[in-house]
Amino acid sequence: MKEAPAQVRWERHTQRPLFGMALGFAVAYAVPIVDPDASREVVSACLAVEWVVWGAFALDYVVRLALAERRVEFVRGHWLDLCAVVLPLVQPLRLLRLVSTLLLVGQRARMASQVRLTTYVAGSVVGLLMFGSLAVLSVERDSPNGNIKTLGDAVWWSFTTMTTVGYGDHAPTTGVGRMLAVGLMLSGIALLGVVTANIAAWFIARFEMDDVEERRQTEAIRVLTEEVRALRAEVASLSGAAVPGQVGEEKVR
């Protein structure tokens, strides 16, 4: 059996640890926003966790690049990973580290063959809803004209924005908040398209299975009918051969 390339083996072994670190990043990102009165030590610890997680993903990219057999093609095929790694270095903002981590987690999740499309889409929806709510709350809470002041308001706004409903009762007023709104709108449209396509594909597959089963049953009935006809023909031929014999016996008597 052919051994998997070193890059593939590395991705298999690091997939779960990096996913666990991404969950740690989510907690570290959420704590200072949910609890704005947290101590400086807690905020510093969360900030350190965010940078450690980003560093782990950056190291993962470097190792994968080193293990790749064709590095130029690897960079071309994983340009989004590279952008996500370089992005926080250009302007080290917490929001940029959030975006980069989401991109990296999404790229690694799509590499996992055991992750089904439905699970990936559901995870993307939950992740975007959670991080979008936290991000908009962090930039809108202190805005003088903002009306997104609580986590409940932020979650409600994110949900209505992602579904493109947009009641208008809550809306961002800052430039960063509006950029987040644009991102959530585009993401929501894309995810709705994926969900709709996934549901349609499920129904098509189901109809195809029913059609195959119906054809199988029809073929079984046809074969059974042919066998019954053959048996009837055989019985008729045997009966025809037996009748002349009986007539000859009666003449002898």
C-alpha positions, 0 to 999 in steps of 0.5 A: 500500500502506498504511503501518504505524502508527508504533507497529508500525514501532517494535516491529519495529525494536526487537524484536531489540535488546531481545531481545539486551539481555534476553540480556545481562540473563540473563548479568548476573543469572547471573554473581554467583549462579553465582560468589558469590566474584566481585569487587565490580567484577564484581558492580557491573558486572552490577548496572549491566547489569541496570538499563540493560536495565530502563531500555531496556524502560521507555524502549521502553514510554514510546515505544510509549505516545507513538506509540500512536494511542489511549493509554488503550486502549494502557495498558488493553491493555498493563497487564502491561507497565506493571506490569513497568516500575513493579515495580522502582521500588516495591521495587528488588530484583534478583528484582523486576527479574528478574520484570519483565524476564521479563514484558517479554520475553514481551510483546514476543515475543508481538508478533512474528508470525514467532515460532511458538507452539512456539518461544515455549513452548520459550523460556518453559520454558527461561527459567523453568527457568534463571531459577527455578534462579538465583533460588531458588539466590540466596535458598536458598544462605545459608539455615541450614536450606536444602538447595539449595546448588548450581546442580545442586540448583537446576536439579533442583528447578526441573525437578521443580517445573515438571513438578509431580512434586515428589520432595521431596528439595529444597525451599525453606525461605525465604519468597521461595523458597516464593513462587518455588515457587508461581510455578513450579508455576503456570507449569509447569501453564500451560505443560503445558496449552499444550504439550498443546493445541499437540500436540493441535492439530497432530494435528487439523491433520494429520488434517484434511490427510489427510482433505482429501487423501483427499477430493481423491483420491476426487473425482479417482477419481469424475471419472475414472470419469465420463470413462471411462463417457462414453468407453465410451458414445461408443465404443458409439455409434460402433460402433452407427453403423458396423454398419448401414453395413456391412450395407448394403454387403453387400446391394449386393454 
